[in-house]
């Protein structure tokens, strides 16, 4: 029996066609070799490093992509801790403790970082008509939500200290890098901007170390840096104010988010719930029908300040305030109605049951 002729091989093709096929196969082989050689580099930029530390009374969670990701995360965590040591009134020798100790007396030299945070806070205080006020400390210490005393302060004590809650009594001198408090009993508490400012500090480290991308969360504040592999947006969960799950998610290309909610620090006494978001005008928890506000801004400290101011102002005035800054917001009221500002509507997805999206 004769063997059947073998067709369509390099050995029986016309010489010109065989050469073309050989060149094509060689090109494919070269591409494969290059991809194999480059794979470790491509994979390295897509890999992530995740770590959780603790500072500012909250967990600091980081996810960092690209070269030097682990070193950057360590430096960012150190930067957050260093910031706490500068701006916490509870830390001995901090900028804010020294400022408070000098109230009604001398001007206090401050670090550039602390001064910048105070500038942002004062700007939001002015534009919100005092709905946000870092001089709330005299009254907030009476409530002492951080130590969970779960007691309502005597009204006469609140009224006695309210006159000292006045952001106009905080004076800043950017040329001399110093600040002063006009009144002896006035004090500053940066707790309402601290976690957002911590995200700013972490993102600065990411930029300095040259990582590809990163996301950091400190309590209710989130900061993003760079672009993920493939250019995908950051998808961030929004907490359900009535439970431990998520309300939905919002996608952003960049920026900082901060959430202020009545569920964060609160207690119930004689059937009434008291939360830590105090109205500087009354000295009592703000009552505007809101349970949560999430804000997107170009600064972590500003987003933090704005979320508190919007909660105190209520939805309509809060949305107007956000418009002054080109910021976006998600307002959730006591009836489960979720209102998303215009520029953010297409990026928010509601997933939790029991809520409705406002038109």
ABEGO torsion letter per residue (X at the ends): XBBBBBBGBAAABBAAAAAAAAAAAAAAAAAAAAAAAAAAAAAAAABBBBBBBBBGGBBBBBBBBEBGAAAAAAAAAAAAAAAAAAABAABBGBAAAAAAAABGBBBBBBBAAAAAAAAAAAAAAAAAGGABBAAAAAAAAAAGAAAGAGBBBBAAAAAAAAAABBAAABBBBAAAGBBBBABAABBBBAAAAAAAAAAAAAAAAAAAAGBABBBBBBEABBBBBEBBBGGBBBBBBBBBAABABBAEBBBBABEBBBBBBAAABBBBBGGBBBBABBBAAAGBBBBAGBABBBBBBABAAAAAAAAAAAAAAEAAAAAAAAAAAGBBBBBBBAAGBBBBBAAAAAABBBABBGBBBBX
